Amino acid sequence: MHSNNFIKLPYTIPEEGQVLKNVIDFRLKMNERRSVRFFSPKQVAKEVVEHIIMTASSAPSGAHKQPWTFCAVSDLEIKAKIREEAEKEEYENYHGRMADEWIKDLEKFETNWHKEFLTVAPWLIIVFKKSYNIENGKKTKNYYVNESVGIACGFLITAIHMAGLVTLTHTPSPMNFLQKILNRPENEKPFLILPLGYPMDEALVPFLERKSVNAVVKWY
């Protein structure tokens, strides 16, 4: 099929054995990725953050609507406001909203409602999903919004790791306060907070084991 809507795919077939090498190297690198809660205040250049976000924005999306906005926050006052509101919600979660089973499942991570990383990390990336667009004053539909934004967040986490930085997925619930603090329009709803930066010296992470290939892959 040929039309003015298409261009030739820029692609070169890899050399023999290169595909396997590439995927093994990438798997080993990604297997080092961990969620980190202890950040260094060491600064990260705005240019680095921009490239990370634009990598995320290369993700596929329903009908190529790209239904996302990434708010990159380094302002100390705004980060403090976000932390204050997030901790209010997290306090409620840990003191009645979350079921006992959920609390028990979190015990091995030794987490609580205090979220210091929201002010220590040099950047917060707040991802908003756009349930619809507004074009010339009219609403236009977006498709597979949650799926599209979820994939973009996967790209974002990967880009952060490949840059040599660390992050943590944080979803205080409800998150409506983010829309208000950042003055986002009605068609944008908060999806995820990702603090971004370097780990603090001697940062600790829980001892975890990932599932084996036999547990996650079924061959047919």
C-alpha positions as CSV (number, residue, x, y, z in Angstrom):
1,M,0.0,0.0,0.0
2,H,1.4,3.4,-1.0
3,S,0.0,6.8,-0.3
4,N,1.1,10.3,0.8
5,N,0.4,9.2,4.4
6,F,3.3,6.8,4.5
7,I,7.1,7.0,4.4
8,K,9.7,4.2,4.0
9,L,10.6,2.5,7.3
10,P,14.1,3.5,8.3
11,Y,15.4,-0.1,9.0
12,T,18.6,-2.1,8.5
13,I,18.6,-5.8,9.1
14,P,21.0,-6.6,12.0
15,E,24.0,-8.8,11.4
16,E,23.9,-12.5,12.2
17,G,23.7,-13.0,16.0
18,Q,23.3,-9.3,16.7
19,V,19.6,-9.6,17.6
20,L,20.3,-12.1,20.3
21,K,23.2,-10.0,21.7
22,N,21.1,-6.9,21.7
23,V,18.3,-8.5,23.6
24,I,20.5,-10.2,26.1
25,D,22.5,-7.0,26.8
26,F,19.2,-5.0,27.2
27,R,17.7,-7.6,29.4
28,L,20.7,-7.6,31.7
29,K,20.7,-3.9,31.9
30,M,17.0,-3.7,32.6
31,N,17.3,-6.4,35.2
32,E,19.4,-4.0,37.3
33,R,16.5,-1.6,37.5
34,R,15.0,-1.1,40.9
35,S,12.4,1.2,42.4
36,V,14.4,3.6,44.7
37,R,12.9,5.7,47.5
38,F,16.1,7.3,48.7
39,F,17.3,10.1,46.5
40,S,20.3,12.4,46.4
41,P,19.6,16.1,45.9
42,K,22.2,16.1,43.2
43,Q,20.9,18.1,40.3
44,V,19.9,16.7,36.9
45,A,20.2,18.9,33.8
46,K,16.9,20.0,32.2
47,E,18.2,18.8,28.9
48,V,18.5,15.3,30.2
49,V,14.9,15.4,31.5
50,E,13.7,16.7,28.2
51,H,15.3,13.8,26.3
52,I,13.9,11.3,28.8
53,I,10.4,12.7,28.4
54,M,10.5,12.9,24.6
55,T,11.6,9.2,24.6
56,A,8.4,8.4,26.5
57,S,6.4,10.5,24.0
58,S,7.6,8.2,21.2
59,A,5.4,5.5,22.6
60,P,2.6,4.1,20.5
61,S,-0.9,5.4,21.2
62,G,-4.5,4.8,20.0
63,A,-4.9,6.4,16.6
64,H,-1.7,8.3,17.3
65,K,-3.6,10.7,19.5
66,Q,-0.7,10.9,22.0
67,P,-3.1,11.5,24.9
68,W,-0.5,12.6,27.5
69,T,1.1,15.6,29.1
70,F,4.3,15.3,31.2
71,C,4.7,18.0,33.8
72,A,8.4,18.3,34.8
73,V,8.6,20.0,38.2
74,S,11.9,21.2,39.8
75,D,10.4,24.3,41.7
76,L,11.0,23.7,45.4
77,E,7.7,25.4,46.5
78,I,5.6,23.3,44.0
79,K,7.3,20.1,45.1
80,A,6.6,21.0,48.7
81,K,2.9,21.5,48.0
82,I,2.8,18.2,46.1
83,R,4.4,16.4,49.0
84,E,2.1,18.0,51.5
85,E,-1.1,17.0,49.7
86,A,0.3,13.5,48.8
87,E,1.1,12.8,52.4
88,K,-2.4,13.8,53.5
89,E,-3.8,11.2,51.1
90,E,-1.2,8.6,52.0
91,Y,-1.9,9.1,55.7
92,E,-5.5,8.3,55.1
93,N,-4.6,5.2,53.1
94,Y,-2.4,3.8,55.8
95,H,-4.9,4.6,58.5
96,G,-8.1,3.0,57.2
97,R,-8.5,3.2,53.4
98,M,-6.2,0.3,52.6
99,A,-7.3,-3.2,53.5
100,D,-5.3,-5.2,56.1
101,E,-4.1,-7.6,53.3
102,W,-2.7,-4.7,51.4
103,I,-0.9,-3.3,54.5
104,K,0.5,-6.7,55.2
105,D,1.8,-7.0,51.6
106,L,3.6,-3.7,52.0
107,E,5.3,-4.7,55.2
108,K,8.4,-6.1,53.5
109,F,9.0,-2.7,51.8
110,E,8.9,-0.9,55.2
111,T,6.9,2.0,53.6
112,N,4.7,4.5,55.4
113,W,2.8,7.7,54.6
114,H,6.0,9.9,54.8
115,K,7.2,10.6,51.2
116,E,10.5,12.5,51.6
117,F,11.5,11.6,48.0
118,L,8.9,14.1,46.7
119,T,11.0,17.0,47.9
120,V,14.5,15.5,47.9
121,A,14.5,14.2,44.3
122,P,15.5,17.1,42.0
123,W,12.7,16.5,39.5
124,L,9.1,15.2,39.7
125,I,7.6,14.1,36.5
126,I,3.8,14.1,36.8
127,V,2.1,12.2,33.9
128,F,-1.4,13.3,33.0
129,K,-3.8,11.4,30.7
130,K,-6.0,13.3,28.3
131,S,-9.4,11.6,28.2
132,Y,-10.2,13.9,25.3
133,N,-8.7,16.7,23.3
134,I,-10.0,20.2,22.9
135,E,-9.5,21.6,19.4
136,N,-10.9,24.9,18.3
137,G,-13.2,24.8,21.3
138,K,-14.6,21.4,20.5
139,K,-14.0,18.0,22.2
140,T,-12.3,15.3,20.1
141,K,-12.1,11.7,21.2
142,N,-9.0,9.9,22.3
143,Y,-8.7,6.1,22.1
144,Y,-7.3,3.5,24.5
145,V,-6.1,6.3,26.8
146,N,-5.1,4.2,29.8
147,E,-3.3,1.7,27.6
148,S,-1.5,4.4,25.7
149,V,-0.4,6.4,28.7
150,G,0.6,3.2,30.5
151,I,2.9,2.2,27.6
152,A,4.4,5.7,27.6
153,C,5.1,5.4,31.3
154,G,6.9,2.2,30.6
155,F,9.1,4.0,28.0
156,L,9.6,6.8,30.6
157,I,10.8,4.4,33.3
158,T,13.1,2.6,30.9
159,A,14.6,5.9,29.6
160,I,15.3,7.0,33.2
161,H,17.1,3.8,33.9
162,M,19.1,3.8,30.7
163,A,20.2,7.3,31.5
164,G,21.8,6.1,34.7
165,L,19.2,7.6,37.0
166,V,16.5,6.1,39.3
167,T,12.8,6.6,39.9
168,L,9.8,5.2,41.7
169,T,6.2,4.9,40.6
170,H,4.1,6.8,43.1
171,T,0.3,7.0,42.9
172,P,-1.3,8.7,46.0
173,S,-5.0,8.2,45.7
174,P,-7.0,10.3,45.0
175,M,-4.6,12.5,42.9
176,N,-6.9,15.3,42.0
177,F,-4.8,17.7,44.0
178,L,-2.1,17.5,41.2
179,Q,-4.5,18.9,38.7
180,K,-5.2,21.9,40.9
181,I,-1.6,22.6,42.0
182,L,-0.3,22.4,38.4
183,N,-3.3,24.2,37.0
184,R,-4.0,21.6,34.4
185,P,-7.1,21.8,32.2
186,E,-10.3,19.8,32.8
187,N,-9.4,17.2,30.1
188,E,-6.2,16.2,31.9
189,K,-6.3,13.7,34.8
190,P,-3.2,12.7,36.9
191,F,-2.0,9.2,36.1
192,L,1.4,8.8,37.8
193,I,4.1,10.6,39.7
194,L,7.8,9.7,39.0
195,P,10.5,11.3,41.1
196,L,13.7,11.4,39.0
197,G,17.3,11.7,40.1
198,Y,20.4,10.0,41.4
199,P,20.2,7.5,44.4
200,M,21.6,8.7,47.7
201,D,25.0,7.2,48.8
202,E,24.5,3.7,50.1
203,A,20.8,3.7,49.1
204,L,19.0,0.5,50.1
205,V,16.4,-1.4,48.2
206,P,14.3,-4.4,49.4
207,F,15.7,-7.9,48.6
208,L,13.4,-9.2,45.9
209,E,13.3,-12.1,43.5
210,R,11.7,-11.7,40.1
211,K,9.5,-14.5,38.7
212,S,11.2,-17.1,36.5
213,V,10.7,-17.5,32.8
214,N,8.5,-20.6,33.5
215,A,6.3,-18.5,35.8
216,V,5.7,-15.7,33.3
217,V,5.9,-17.3,29.9
218,K,3.6,-19.9,28.4
219,W,4.6,-21.2,25.0
220,Y,2.1,-22.4,22.5
